[in-house]
Amino acid sequence: MCNWCTKHGAGKKWYMNARNYSNELANEMRAKEYLTEQWTNFEQVYIRKIMGISSVDLGYKLKLPIIGKVLRWQAERMIHSEAMKRNPKRADGHFGQVIPLEEAKIILGNLAAEPIIENYCMCRWMQRGVKERCCINFGVLSTVIEKLPRFIPENNTARISRDEAMKRIEQHNRKGYVASVWFQPVPYINAICSCENPECGGMRLRSDFGLHTVYKAEYVMQVADEECDGCALCVAKCQYGAIRYIPSMRRVIIDPKKCWGCGVCRHMCRHEALKLVPREEVAVVRGMY
């Protein structure tokens, strides 16, 4: 994720730059207009057209020798657009990155602009008709979503405090949901989702089509061999198939190329054998986000 950190991170991770959460930046970008149109038409994001071509059977179309390359280029261009005249209905300039629980709590406790709300996850609603409050939004986006009843609980208790937000994100993380932070639109940040694969729309686009709607975390998981007792409870917790139990070794191993660095598996370890390390310190996955 180095290019986004260089552009919008002020010398650090892009999602740790306080300016990216500010109302000042939101006003400069006219974020309220963008977000109002985007979220009013949210369901259209998944049926967007690329260069006038329908997203139906997109996997096949992306594999076509020439047309596929052009479609992929245009799709990535839309996802990462920093142009002022972006199309909100297509969610141009809207992408995110997986983050561990520790950083999600720092964002919610210190960086996120108020008000903070927890609303229904639209990915879950559209995928399987379930309304679950696990998306935490803040700043201008909160004021936009509060006016759209289909995202808000019937008792209208969407707003939460910073302390409540940190408690909720930890509850979701322990449940097995992966935290991810989102530009909307880049470089304005106003959301932390608690995702599941394959329900999360961003993760589906990445896993099914290789589109960079969401990036892997700045970390990967490593296992301390001498501390792992081989209980294998962490294996089922990994949504990406990165952890395997090896009977002959009586412990687990982690494939860093499959690991997203979310840290969720740590909640299952009784001996603190699982530890996150910076991705850039692991040669085999350095620069692979």
C-alpha positions in Angstrom: 0.0 0.0 0.0 3.1 2.2 -0.2 1.7 4.4 -3.0 -1.4 5.4 -1.0 0.7 6.0 2.1 3.1 8.2 0.1 0.2 10.2 -1.4 -2.1 10.5 1.6 -0.2 9.2 4.7 2.0 12.2 5.6 4.9 9.9 6.1 2.9 7.1 7.8 0.0 4.7 7.0 -2.7 6.5 5.0 -5.4 5.6 7.5 -3.3 7.1 10.4 -3.2 10.6 8.9 -5.6 12.7 11.0 -6.3 15.1 8.1 -8.0 12.4 6.1 -10.7 12.3 8.7 -11.2 16.0 9.0 -14.3 18.0 8.3 -12.1 20.5 6.5 -11.1 17.9 4.0 -14.7 16.8 3.6 -15.7 20.3 2.7 -12.9 20.8 0.3 -13.9 17.6 -1.6 -17.7 18.3 -1.4 -18.0 14.9 0.2 -21.5 15.4 1.4 -22.8 15.7 -2.1 -20.8 12.7 -3.2 -21.9 10.5 -0.3 -25.6 11.5 -0.5 -25.8 10.4 -4.1 -23.7 7.3 -3.5 -25.6 6.0 -0.5 -29.0 7.0 -1.9 -28.2 4.7 -4.8 -26.1 2.2 -2.9 -27.6 -0.9 -4.4 -26.5 0.2 -7.9 -22.9 -0.2 -6.9 -23.1 -4.0 -7.6 -24.7 -3.6 -11.0 -22.4 -0.8 -12.3 -21.4 -0.7 -15.9 -17.7 -0.5 -17.0 -17.3 1.4 -20.3 -21.0 0.8 -20.9 -20.6 -3.0 -20.4 -22.7 -4.7 -17.8 -21.0 -6.4 -14.8 -23.1 -9.5 -15.4 -20.7 -12.4 -16.0 -17.8 -10.1 -15.3 -15.4 -12.9 -14.6 -15.6 -14.3 -18.1 -15.4 -10.8 -19.7 -12.2 -10.0 -17.7 -10.5 -13.1 -19.1 -11.0 -12.0 -22.7 -7.5 -11.3 -24.2 -7.9 -7.7 -25.2 -11.4 -6.6 -24.0 -10.6 -8.1 -20.6 -7.4 -6.0 -20.1 -9.2 -2.8 -21.1 -12.1 -3.6 -18.7 -9.7 -4.3 -15.9 -7.8 -1.1 -16.5 -11.0 0.9 -16.5 -12.4 -0.8 -13.4 -9.2 -0.1 -11.4 -9.3 3.4 -12.7 -12.8 3.9 -11.4 -12.1 2.3 -8.0 -9.0 4.4 -7.4 -10.2 7.6 -9.1 -9.0 10.9 -7.4 -10.7 13.1 -10.0 -13.0 15.8 -8.6 -15.8 14.8 -10.9 -16.2 11.1 -9.8 -19.4 9.2 -10.4 -20.9 8.5 -6.9 -23.4 5.9 -8.2 -20.5 3.7 -9.3 -18.7 4.5 -6.0 -15.6 5.9 -7.9 -12.7 6.5 -5.5 -14.1 4.1 -2.9 -11.7 1.4 -1.7 -10.3 0.1 1.6 -7.7 -1.9 3.5 -7.9 -4.5 6.2 -6.6 -3.4 9.6 -6.0 -5.2 12.9 -8.2 -4.5 15.9 -5.5 -2.3 17.6 -5.5 0.2 14.8 -9.3 0.1 14.4 -9.6 1.2 18.1 -7.0 4.0 17.6 -9.0 5.3 14.7 -12.4 5.2 16.5 -10.9 6.5 19.8 -8.9 9.4 18.4 -9.1 10.0 14.6 -12.7 9.5 13.5 -14.8 12.6 13.2 -18.1 12.7 15.1 -20.9 11.8 15.0 -20.2 8.1 15.0 -23.0 5.7 14.1 -23.3 1.9 13.8 -25.7 0.9 11.0 -26.8 -2.1 9.0 -24.3 -3.8 6.8 -25.7 -3.5 3.3 -23.5 -6.3 1.9 -25.1 -8.7 4.3 -28.6 -7.3 3.5 -28.1 -7.7 -0.2 -26.3 -11.1 -0.1 -28.7 -12.9 2.2 -31.4 -10.6 3.5 -30.0 -10.2 7.0 -29.9 -6.8 8.8 -26.9 -6.8 11.1 -25.4 -3.7 12.7 -21.7 -4.0 12.2 -20.7 -1.1 10.0 -19.3 1.9 11.9 -19.4 5.1 10.0 -18.4 8.6 11.1 -18.1 12.2 10.1 -20.1 13.5 7.1 -21.1 10.0 6.1 -23.0 9.5 9.4 -25.2 12.5 8.8 -26.0 11.2 5.3 -26.8 7.7 6.4 -29.0 8.9 9.3 -31.4 10.3 6.7 -31.8 6.9 4.9 -34.2 4.7 6.9 -33.2 1.4 5.3 -29.7 1.6 6.9 -30.9 2.6 10.4 -32.5 0.5 13.2 -36.2 1.2 13.7 -35.6 2.6 17.2 -33.3 5.1 15.6 -30.4 4.5 18.0 -27.6 4.5 15.5 -25.4 7.0 17.2 -22.7 5.7 19.6 -19.9 7.2 21.6 -16.2 6.6 21.0 -16.0 4.2 23.9 -19.1 2.3 22.6 -17.5 2.2 19.1 -14.3 0.7 20.4 -16.2 -2.0 22.4 -18.4 -2.8 19.4 -15.4 -3.2 17.0 -13.8 -5.6 19.5 -17.0 -7.6 19.8 -17.2 -8.0 16.0 -13.5 -8.9 15.8 -13.8 -11.6 18.4 -16.8 -12.9 16.6 -14.6 -13.4 13.6 -15.4 -10.3 11.5 -12.5 -8.7 9.7 -12.0 -4.9 10.3 -11.4 -2.7 7.2 -11.0 1.0 6.8 -12.4 2.9 3.8 -11.7 5.9 1.6 -15.0 7.3 0.5 -14.0 9.0 -1.7 -10.2 9.0 -1.6 -8.6 10.6 0.4 -11.5 11.2 2.8 -12.0 8.4 5.4 -15.3 7.8 7.1 -15.9 4.1 7.7 -14.7 1.0 9.4 -16.5 -2.2 8.3 -16.5 -5.5 10.1 -16.5 -7.9 7.1 -16.8 -11.5 6.3 -15.6 -13.2 3.2 -17.5 -13.8 0.9 -20.3 -11.6 2.1 -18.3 -8.4 1.9 -18.8 -6.8 -1.5 -15.2 -5.4 -1.6 -13.7 -8.7 -0.7 -15.8 -10.5 -3.3 -14.6 -8.2 -6.1 -11.0 -8.9 -4.9 -11.3 -12.6 -4.5 -13.5 -13.3 -7.5 -12.0 -10.9 -10.0 -8.7 -9.7 -8.6 -9.9 -6.1 -8.5 -8.2 -4.0 -5.8 -11.3 -2.8 -4.0 -9.7 -3.8 -0.7 -6.1 -4.3 0.1 -4.4 -6.7 2.5 -3.2 -5.3 5.9 0.1 -3.8 6.6 0.9 -7.0 8.6 1.0 -10.7 8.3 0.6 -13.3 11.0 3.4 -15.5 12.2 3.3 -18.4 14.6 5.9 -18.9 17.5 6.7 -22.6 17.1 7.7 -23.2 20.7 4.4 -21.7 22.0 1.9 -23.4 19.6 0.4 -26.5 21.2 -1.3 -27.7 18.0 -4.9 -27.2 19.2 -5.7 -26.0 15.7 -8.6 -23.8 16.9 -7.2 -20.9 14.8 -7.6 -22.9 11.5 -11.3 -22.5 11.4 -11.2 -18.9 12.3 -9.2 -17.9 9.2 -11.4 -16.8 6.3 -8.6 -16.9 3.8 -7.2 -20.5 4.2 -3.9 -19.2 5.3 -3.5 -21.5 8.4 -2.9 -25.2 8.2 -2.5 -27.8 10.9 0.4 -30.2 10.3 -0.1 -33.5 12.2 3.5 -34.7 11.9 4.7 -31.4 13.4 1.8 -31.1 15.9 1.4 -27.4 15.2 0.0 -25.0 12.7 1.8 -23.2 9.9 0.9 -20.0 8.1 1.1 -19.2 4.4 2.1 -15.5 4.3 1.0 -15.2 0.7 -2.6 -16.1 1.7 -2.6 -14.2 5.0 -4.5 -10.9 5.0 -3.1 -9.7 8.4 -6.5 -9.2 10.0 -5.4 -10.7 13.3 -8.8 -12.4 13.9 -7.2 -15.8 14.5 -5.4 -14.5 17.6 -8.6 -14.6 19.6 -8.6 -18.4 19.4 -5.1 -18.9 20.6 -4.7 -19.9 24.3 -1.0 -19.4 24.4 -0.5 -16.1 22.4 1.5 -18.1 19.8 0.1 -15.9 17.0 1.7 -12.5 16.4 1.3 -9.8 13.7 4.5 -8.6 12.1 4.9 -5.8 9.6 4.4 -7.1 6.0 7.4 -5.2 4.8 9.7 -7.2 7.2 8.7 -10.5 5.6 10.6 -10.8 2.3 8.3 -13.2 0.6 5.3 -10.8 0.8 7.0 -7.5 0.9 5.0 -5.0 -1.3 2.2 -7.6 -1.8 -1.0 -5.9 -0.7 
